[in-house]
Amino acid sequence: MAKVTINGIEVDVDPSMTILKAAEKAGIPVPTFCYHPRMDPAGSCRICAVELEDSKKVVMSCVTPVADGMRVLTESPKIHEARKTNLELLLLHHPLDCPVCDCGGECPLQNMSFAYGATESRFESHRNDEPEDMKSDVLVFNANRCILCGKCVRICDEVQDVHAIGFINRGFDTIIGPPLGKKLDCEFCGDCLEVCPTGAITDHFVRYKYRPWQLEKQQTTCSYCPSGCQMFVETENEAIVRVTSQEGVGPNEGSICVVGRFGFNHVQIPERFDTPYMRSLHRLVPSSWEEVLPEIASGLNAIRKKGVDRIAGLISTRVPMEDAYVFQSFFRKILHSNMIDTGARYSFMNAALPIVAATGTLRPLVDHEDILKAKVILVVGADPVSESNITGLFVKRAARKERSRLYVVDSEAISLSSRAKDHIRVLPGGEQIFLEVLSEEIRQSGNLGAEWISRKEELFKNWNVDPSAYQRLLADLRSCETGIIVAGRKLFQLETPVAGVESLLKITGDLGWIDRPGCGLFVLPEASNDLGVLMMGASHEWLPGLMDSRDPASRGRWEETWGSRLAYGPGGGLEEILKGIDEGKINALISLGENPIGHFPPGSRVREILSKLDMIVSIDMFQNELSDMAHFVLPASSAYERSGHLVSAEGFVQAIKPTMAYWGESLPDWQILDRLSHAMGSPMGVDSAESVMSEILRFLPDLAPSSRNGSHFVGGTGEIRLATPVASADGCAYGEMVHEGNGLSTKFVSPAHKANRESVSSRYAQWREGIKEEPASPYRSIAGEGEFVLELTKSLFHSGKMTLMDSNLKKIQPEGKLRINRQTARKRKIKKGERVSLRTAYGVCSFIVEPSPAVSEFELTFPVHFANAEVLALFAPGLDFSSGTGAPVTHRIRVSLDSQNAN
Amino acid sequence: MTFKSLMNSILFTEIAQGLKVTFRHFFKKKLTVQYPHEKLTLADGYRGFIVHRRYDNGQERCVGCDLCEAICPAKAIRVVGDIHPEFPERRYAKEYTLDFTRCIFCGFCVVACPVNALSMTKEFAHSSFTREGLIYPKDKLLALGDRCEDESIAYLKVRNMWDAEDSGKEEGRYHFPPIPTT
């Protein structure tokens, strides 16, 4: 330890620390422009100058390591003069356009100029007059305002690992921008926008539309993907103006992806339902709550009398836990029905069911911090960057900065592939075979028969797997201290996804990872609250707390809790709901933000089946196929308007807060159901979302709100301070503050968010015994000559179908394009932007083509968000459900491609 | 009672003394102005109605920076900034509302304006039958500014806010995207 005296305060610090960090520990703010706690120091802005008392030298505190006995002054006449001169030099070329600059009012350079009074310049120079770079649809680069601190370039390189912008030219002509004067083409995460200390980077969407001092800030949790990012929604007059992040706040540590940062506009467009609608004479007419609720209530009461399981319910997995809890208790207590299901059924349920069977919990064993520490990371069937962006960032950081060995098993090149030690490219759908072989080989641990080995070789040859890469992966998995497997959406949508997830669980167990801290399986759910909604028992299998709904003991426990008899029937999921409606056993459907019609090919009879219902109530934000045939359409509030809690992929329970008033007459889902129960004459008596949460916490105390904050930095640039968050400063109390050592540093202790390894371990052992070993199933979906496998993938720029309504995100990605391998496109003479038509046995659809080197030559990919009825018509019509999980089976379809020269 | 005091009371001397000022003013020039038939000449620094100004080429000066809104102690000003419809690199006030029912004519907004887009005139008698009539949108403020251009320039000159405008010096001036000369 080195002893350093800073402004007379003595601190003991690690000798590897810089003076800036030591000053932070001593509680002395040092102004900075180019320093950023998540990146390597650059020492380019020269504002963090400090004086060494002994040698009288001025050094840059952000790049100078401390030495034992060092005496430092952060404020002295010499330092003042040095910083002032530096500011004069910075302002030499900086335009004085603060009144029209979007950064004016929150600008560190402005604050510093005020603090140091650099009003006059002793130097003569011209002002730069570069025109702004407006080529990009998202960001605007203003080279004149840039002070070349390089933060944007470094965050793009070091944190995002995208390398989209850089320094162009040298000397006085240096500017920041995308290379070669091209249009910016990147992930549009907007982190450069966030870190820019001046107004050099602004965005097109809110340019010139606000002044920072007019905005109200509210911390909330992003409700798009399961990363659980903490973001700040800034509003003016109840309208969202922009979304920002704050360095070090939340598990995202200050990064948010493009959807979270720019996808806020769809909640404030006139297309949103603002009043309840009622069907009268085949038309939906605007109505009021007073009129609609008694009508629905009398209808439901009449159906309820006919018996149990007469009313079906569907709920989206983007709603907070509270709404899911009220939803299931409304159905089980009031409507006596267990015919409920969630939006997770379409894919995540394929992973949730085996995982709960094996581990007894949905919370993961590992989190993002463990990813950073892991020595080996295997990403299989997932694209973490587009599915859960922050997980992707952590994997990138682990591979780049922590030198973890990253393996990617995927048919196409995902953005992590370039950082991977080995990208094992399998043919489309081969991930499953790969996992089955891997799990078998790990289980047998060397005792393999010659027959099995020849079979493996044949399989690998068929599925194009590189055997040497496989051997390297196997050796690494066996020998590594800590390892993590990341799996996602693609794996859950294979033809037999349960087998894939089970092999993953077997691999984790057989490698002994269940008992080893820092090792485990990290599964990426699809929507923001898949975990929370399932934990609240919104699907027919489970009661709250993942208890078996058919088990009389757990049923009795909740009956006791709620003080009423739960008279629901056996119930069922989506499959039974559709079957029940078809057979006339179900007469009403209440859908909270779900639209089953949009998930099935048009020939699947879903619309026809649903039209047999006596009553459809659609609680949604926007018009869709279901609301078109609904008898009642009720307006729901968006995640920006209500309060509640979401469970992230890491298991954090984080709060979403209202940032604006309810849109029109819309109400949160729990309130609609509560009012409905009042109108039905059997009130549930829910007062507020907070009371629901306290009820949940009373019985499931492990769901206490928890979060993690990233690296913090207390600097001082005028009044911009990145302060350590204080518990309950704005009511965001996640855990408690614990003072350490001499009281100078405080640590945040949050409730546990990961699964308990001991209980998982005992449960897993039981499950492992019950599993019978089957050899890898013969599984064929290899495309034939001239044929491709069509894959619907998640795009980075959208989340679900809701964001298609968002003007900002639509500007970034206006339409879905069919991605095709570049070589194949060249061979077939298909150019970018041309139209081609795909043909299957069931239909034809035409697409705009975008050749890409990432896609494999056997595959075509199309963003799932844009998969409307025309695209779905390519798939086999019919209602096929998996026998194990009740999830609709997604058949990989082989398509043939006709190039079309028209247009 | 002396003879002197007796004479004083007989001849009403005190009253005559007291009325001396009154009688003197009988013969002086009258100060009363027959408003509205006659009007006073107001000083150049008079803080009357606030107006919007234009550049010589007719381009409106306001850049929608919101500083007047920020400084206004009576919260009489509301500015909504946006991208200029013709020049995408420029900021302008999409909406600018000045509520003269709230305005206390302190003149802070004129001081705050970085581009001398605001000034005060000698207009003071803008009455209205409704409150809404005194809430001025931008076009009304601009029209008033066109009518009272000389007064607004005189105000800025007498309040020492004209220097930066015609000093021709780059230093100390705000540097905005250049305004086209046409």
Contacts between the chains, C-beta under 8 A, distances in Angstrom:
chain1	res1	chain2	res2	distance
A	95	B	175	4.1
A	95	B	176	7.9
A	96	B	173	7.1
A	96	B	174	5.0
A	96	B	175	5.1
A	97	B	174	6.0
A	97	B	175	5.5
A	97	B	176	5.4
A	97	B	177	7.7
A	98	B	174	7.6
A	99	B	63	6.2
A	99	B	65	3.4
A	99	B	67	5.9
A	99	B	114	4.5
A	99	B	115	7.6
A	99	B	174	6.5
A	100	B	63	5.0
A	100	B	64	7.7
A	100	B	65	5.7
A	100	B	90	7.6
A	100	B	91	4.4
A	100	B	176	6.1
A	100	B	177	7.9
A	104	B	65	7.6
A	120	B	171	7.6
A	120	B	172	7.9
A	121	B	171	6.9
A	127	B	170	7.0
A	127	B	175	5.5
A	129	B	178	7.8
A	131	B	89	7.3
A	132	B	89	5.3
A	134	B	88	6.4
A	134	B	89	7.3
A	207	B	83	5.8
A	208	B	64	7.0
A	208	B	81	4.9
A	208	B	82	5.7
A	208	B	83	5.2
A	208	B	91	4.1
A	209	B	80	7.8
A	209	B	81	6.0
A	209	B	82	5.9
A	209	B	83	8.0
A	210	B	81	7.5
A	211	B	65	7.8
A	211	B	66	4.5
A	211	B	70	7.3
A	211	B	81	7.4
A	213	B	70	6.6
A	214	B	66	7.3
